[in-house]
Amino acid sequence: MRFAVLTDIHANREAFEAVLADVAAHGVDRIALLGDIVGYGADPVWCCDKAAELVAAGAICVRGNHDNAAAGAAEAMSPLARRALEWTRGRLGATEVEFLAQLPLTAEAEGALFVHASANRPEEWSYVTSDTKATPSFRASTARLILCGHVHVPLLASCDMGGMVREQAFRPGLPIPLLSSRRWLAVVGSVGQPRDGVAQAGWALLDTGRGELTFRRTAYDAAGAAQKVRAAGLPEELAVRLLVGR
């Protein structure tokens, strides 16, 4: 089965639409959304409704911390994220809030675990930023592959039969063989607000039949998305981030 794995859309319609067009060109069997549909960007309603449409068609979708907060939960956030959250809450309707609130924290399919932050206590929204930070997820789950987001920076780690966890190098666009002698964890980056210095939407293509994972980047109208952020009265920093990938 071929999965398109998308995460951290953050109400960026332009990036979401561009990635979905790219996904369609790759003939995937199923889409997985790893949370944070909303937050930061100017199109929370559209992105929520599109995610709900994909779920109705069979997509996997788990809840992120921004989704949780937008649905009414108390979450610790930076001042910048808090300002965007308050703006977002004022735009969402009951339908969107209900959709976000009912999303599960984790999902499983084809031997993979899908989660927004980490497999270890997913409700605590831990950041997986290194092999050391990935270790608790490997200990908490027996899944052969853990797919997560939250960090906005792609990362790949593996765990050998002795429990040793190591980061693995990768290049976007090149399939990575997920060797059966190891277990794997991938942070797939961010569709709507990448922070690795590349102002392109990030997502991943998983082929369970071939045992391969490919990190992908998709160009989109970042300038248009940034202009919408400004027009909405959201903080200027949120617009600039889109243009520089930070």
Sequence and secondary structure as in RCSB ss.txt:
>XXXX:A:sequence
MRFAVLTDIHANREAFEAVLADVAAHGVDRIALLGDIVGYGADPVWCCDKAAELVAAGAICVRGNHDNAAAGAAE
AMSPLARRALEWTRGRLGATEVEFLAQLPLTAEAEGALFVHASANRPEEWSYVTSDTKATPSFRASTARLILCGH
VHVPLLASCDMGGMVREQAFRPGLPIPLLSSRRWLAVVGSVGQPRDGVAQAGWALLDTGRGELTFRRTAYDAAGA
AQKVRAAGLPEELAVRLLVGR
>XXXX:A:secstr
 EEEEE   TT HHHHHHHHHHHHHTT SEEEE S  SSSSS HHHHHHHHHHHHHTT EE   HHHHHHTT   
   HHHHHHHHHHHTT  HHHHHHHHT  SEEEETTEEEESS SSSGGG     SHHHHHHHHHH   SEEEE S
SSS EEEEE TT  EEE    TTS EE  TTSEEEEE   SS   SS  SEEEEEEETTTTEEEEEEE   HHHH
HHHHHHTT  HHHHHHHHHT 
